Amino acid sequence: MKTIHISSPGKEYRLLLGEEPCPVPGRGEVLIRVAAAGLNNADLLQAQGAYPPPPGASQILGLEVSGTIAALGDGVNGLAVGARICALLSGGGYAEYALADAGSVLPVPSDVDLIHAAALPEAAFTAWTNIIDTARLKAGETLLVHGGTSGIGSLAIQMFAARGHRAFTTAGSDEKCAAAEALGAARAINYRREDFVAMAKAETGGKGVDVILDMVGGDYIQRNIEAAAPWGRIVNIAYQQGFRAEVNFAPVLSKRLTLAATTLRARTASEKQAIRDALRQEVWPLLGNRIHPVVARVFPLDHAQKAHETMAKTGHIGKILLSLT
Ligand SMILES: NC(=O)c1ccc[n+]([C@@H]2O[C@H](COP(=O)([O-])OP(=O)(O)OC[C@H]3O[C@@H](n4cnc5c(N)ncnc54)[C@H](OP(=O)(O)O)[C@@H]3O)[C@@H](O)[C@H]2O)c1
């Protein structure tokens, strides 16, 4: 099968088209004929040699795909060969065929484009488990999602706006703010010109926001604490501006805040299945009507290098995909 090889892993890595034997599904796994693979920042880090795959995972890049089921391993029930699906992977997505644990597979409704569905798994799993499982967002509570036009932000805003929450967001240009509001954000501000702490207070009558999903870190750590409501929960999925900050914890104490951070990739198959089950019940019924994959660009597989360079420039709105068809 066609796949992408990392030549000279490191800062100057090159992604080249190659050939590898097609994988064979083991017990509890499905083999997917890949229609498209979603790009993630983790792929760029892995290609640079900075983020090795967890033990047992494919060495091939790619943490999410859409496609059709080509074969079922032993013990897989409730899925059929030929079904349109998308799946979270522990690796192996940049290839004609990929293996997924059956518990990480979700159906693709007939009114959702199969290629565009590759934009869904990583963003949906990450947004759901951090905002619901970790930050325990409750009905009627407010949400601040930083990076509102990122792959994760663009889906998170739709998911939680559709569930009735007022979702506020930040983005790096006025065009991106308009896009985030079109996705359902109650208010989007250009973080290069406006202060999100002031926005969070103004939009909540001075109370602050109940839950914050942050991918920025650095000086946002203190500012998130200032923007949070009493009993607020702040969860980080990345620290793009740095893991280190000098923090005044007094408002954490006085406002009874919770600070958390999580990663998805290294979680067990059963932990991922629990997230998949919740998504299927709570979010997937809204797919194709209230929630849509947001796709910035689709590159053919053999343009993976160009796709990575586009991702690294961070001008995109939504997800960047590699098409196999
Ligand atoms: N922990 C986990 O389980 C997990 C899972 C998946 C992804 N992640 C991480 O989550 C992050 C987002 O992933 P993605 O795929 O959605 O990436 P992405 O599409 O490349 O988005 C990165 C976003 O960060 C935003 N950003 C950068 N500086 C900002 C600032 N000062 N204020 C507000 N926003 C800022 C960018 O906004 P502008 O372009 O508008 O500047 C951009 O939208 C990545 O760092 C990724 O590694 C973590």
The ligand as an ORCA input file, in Angstrom:
! r2SCAN-3c Opt
* xyz 0 1
  N      -3.776     17.374     24.816
  C      -4.353     16.727     23.835
  O      -4.913     15.651     23.992
  C      -4.324     17.351     22.458
  C      -5.006     16.712     21.395
  C      -4.976     17.335     20.154
  C      -4.296     18.547     19.980
  N      -3.638     19.093     21.031
  C      -2.929     20.381     20.885
  O      -3.919     21.391     20.851
  C      -3.469     22.466     20.041
  C      -4.528     22.762     19.010
  O      -4.591     21.681     18.096
  P      -5.184     21.907     16.640
  O      -5.041     20.683     15.879
  O      -6.518     22.502     16.802
  O      -4.085     22.958     16.103
  P      -4.142     24.152     15.090
  O      -5.311     23.999     14.174
  O      -2.788     24.283     14.491
  O      -4.415     25.413     16.017
  C      -3.492     26.065     16.835
  C      -4.257     27.283     17.323
  O      -3.596     27.942     18.387
  C      -4.057     29.271     18.313
  N      -3.231     30.205     19.089
  C      -1.889     30.353     19.053
  N      -1.523     31.365     19.884
  C      -2.676     31.848     20.432
  C      -2.965     32.883     21.357
  N      -1.997     33.639     21.898
  N      -4.260     33.095     21.712
  C      -5.250     32.344     21.188
  N      -5.043     31.343     20.297
  C      -3.763     31.113     19.927
  C      -3.955     29.593     16.853
  O      -4.758     30.717     16.575
  P      -4.365     31.788     15.421
  O      -3.935     30.956     14.217
  O      -5.631     32.516     15.209
  O      -3.240     32.604     15.951
  C      -4.494     28.316     16.226
  O      -5.882     28.416     15.981
  C      -2.135     22.055     19.430
  O      -1.103     22.665     20.171
  C      -2.114     20.555     19.617
  O      -0.822     20.041     19.741
  C      -3.638     18.528     22.255
*
